[in-house]
Amino acid sequence: MKIAIGNDHAGTDYKLAIVGMLKSMHIEVKNYGTDGTDSVDYPDFVHPVAEDVASNAVDFGIIICGSGNGASITANKHQKVRSALCWTNEIVALARQHNDANILSLPARYISLPQALEMVKTFLETKFEGGRHERRVEKIPCK
């Protein structure tokens, strides 16, 4: 499995912990995020993740900013991307099961680091249910 990850300054600590966990799980990681805490613009780090997901260069993406909103909005501008802003483990599971989300957007300022790590595990382990949900996902327009 290969994951692309991107973050702004608010998500650096979370990104570093997530990358460490993914590597311990023998998952290849493409790191597009900043490793610092100086203010940066999240689109600069989210667009490459979304491009990798849209082109199938990676299996999934993880993006992290303060609220998760800006990063998710940016990612969802890309064709074939379904970025889900999640703040609980249950929403993560539903985003995968019902929406076939391929990018997980995390709000670093509103969830704890242990929550974020558990959410990433759930995202990677949960399968899309298909069925009635597949019909709905197919109705999401792609330009």
C-alpha positions as CSV (number, residue, x, y, z in Angstrom):
1,M,0.0,0.0,0.0
2,K,1.1,3.5,-0.8
3,I,-0.2,6.7,1.0
4,A,0.4,10.3,0.1
5,I,0.3,12.7,3.0
6,G,0.3,16.5,3.1
7,N,-0.1,19.0,5.9
8,D,0.3,22.7,6.8
9,H,2.0,24.0,9.9
10,A,-0.9,23.1,12.2
11,G,-0.6,19.4,11.3
12,T,3.2,18.8,11.5
13,D,3.2,16.9,14.8
14,Y,0.3,14.8,13.6
15,K,1.8,14.1,10.3
16,L,5.1,13.0,11.8
17,A,3.3,10.6,14.2
18,I,1.1,9.3,11.4
19,V,4.1,8.7,9.1
20,G,5.9,6.8,11.8
21,M,2.9,4.6,12.4
22,L,2.4,4.0,8.7
23,K,6.1,3.0,8.2
24,S,5.8,0.6,11.2
25,M,2.9,-1.0,9.3
26,H,5.2,-1.3,6.2
27,I,3.2,1.2,4.2
28,E,5.1,3.4,1.8
29,V,4.5,7.1,2.4
30,K,5.0,10.0,0.0
31,N,5.4,13.1,2.2
32,Y,4.3,16.3,0.6
33,G,3.8,18.2,3.9
34,T,5.8,20.7,5.7
35,D,8.0,19.5,8.5
36,G,8.1,22.8,10.3
37,T,5.8,25.1,12.3
38,D,6.3,28.3,10.3
39,S,3.0,29.4,8.7
40,V,2.5,27.9,5.2
41,D,-0.3,27.7,2.7
42,Y,-2.1,24.3,2.9
43,P,-3.0,24.2,-0.9
44,D,0.7,23.9,-1.7
45,F,0.8,20.6,0.2
46,V,-2.7,19.3,-0.5
47,H,-2.7,19.6,-4.3
48,P,0.2,17.1,-4.8
49,V,-1.6,14.6,-2.5
50,A,-4.9,15.0,-4.5
51,E,-3.0,14.7,-7.8
52,D,-1.4,11.4,-6.7
53,V,-4.8,10.0,-5.6
54,A,-6.6,11.1,-8.8
55,S,-3.9,9.5,-10.9
56,N,-3.8,6.3,-8.9
57,A,-0.1,6.9,-8.1
58,V,-1.1,6.1,-4.4
59,D,-3.9,4.1,-2.8
60,F,-5.1,6.8,-0.4
61,G,-4.3,10.3,0.8
62,I,-4.2,11.9,4.2
63,I,-4.3,15.7,4.6
64,I,-4.1,17.7,7.8
65,C,-4.6,21.3,8.6
66,G,-6.0,23.2,11.6
67,S,-9.7,22.7,10.9
68,G,-9.4,20.2,8.1
69,N,-11.9,22.3,6.1
70,G,-9.5,24.2,3.8
71,A,-7.5,21.1,3.0
72,S,-10.6,19.0,2.2
73,I,-12.1,21.8,0.0
74,T,-8.9,22.0,-1.9
75,A,-8.6,18.3,-2.4
76,N,-12.1,18.0,-3.6
77,K,-11.4,20.3,-6.5
78,H,-9.6,17.4,-8.1
79,Q,-11.3,14.9,-10.4
80,K,-11.8,11.4,-8.9
81,V,-11.1,12.7,-5.4
82,R,-13.5,12.1,-2.5
83,S,-12.0,13.8,0.5
84,A,-13.8,13.4,3.8
85,L,-13.3,15.8,6.7
86,C,-13.6,13.5,9.8
87,W,-13.6,14.3,13.5
88,T,-14.7,10.9,14.9
89,N,-13.8,7.3,14.2
90,E,-17.4,6.6,13.3
91,I,-17.5,9.3,10.6
92,V,-14.2,7.8,9.2
93,A,-15.8,4.4,8.9
94,L,-18.9,5.8,7.3
95,A,-16.9,7.9,4.9
96,R,-15.2,4.7,3.6
97,Q,-18.2,2.4,3.8
98,H,-20.8,4.8,2.2
99,N,-18.8,7.4,0.3
100,D,-15.7,5.5,-0.8
101,A,-13.6,8.3,0.5
102,N,-10.0,8.2,-0.9
103,I,-8.6,11.0,1.1
104,L,-8.9,11.5,4.9
105,S,-8.9,15.1,6.0
106,L,-8.0,15.6,9.7
107,P,-8.6,18.7,11.8
108,A,-5.4,18.9,13.9
109,R,-6.8,21.6,16.2
110,Y,-9.9,19.7,17.1
111,I,-8.9,16.1,17.6
112,S,-6.2,14.5,19.8
113,L,-3.2,12.7,18.4
114,P,-4.3,9.3,19.7
115,Q,-7.7,10.0,18.0
116,A,-5.9,10.9,14.7
117,L,-3.9,7.7,14.8
118,E,-6.9,5.5,15.4
119,M,-8.8,7.4,12.6
120,V,-6.1,6.6,10.1
121,K,-6.1,2.9,11.1
122,T,-9.9,2.8,10.6
123,F,-9.6,4.6,7.3
124,L,-7.2,2.1,5.9
125,E,-9.0,-1.0,7.3
126,T,-12.5,-0.1,6.3
127,K,-13.8,-1.2,2.9
128,F,-16.4,0.5,0.7
129,E,-19.7,-1.3,0.9
130,G,-20.8,-0.7,-2.7
131,G,-24.4,-1.7,-3.3
132,R,-26.8,1.3,-3.0
133,H,-23.8,3.5,-2.0
134,E,-22.0,2.8,-5.3
135,R,-25.0,4.2,-7.3
136,R,-24.8,7.4,-5.2
137,V,-21.0,7.8,-5.5
138,E,-21.3,7.5,-9.3
139,K,-23.6,10.5,-9.2
140,I,-20.9,12.7,-7.8
141,P,-19.8,14.8,-10.8
142,C,-16.3,14.6,-12.1
143,K,-15.1,17.1,-14.6
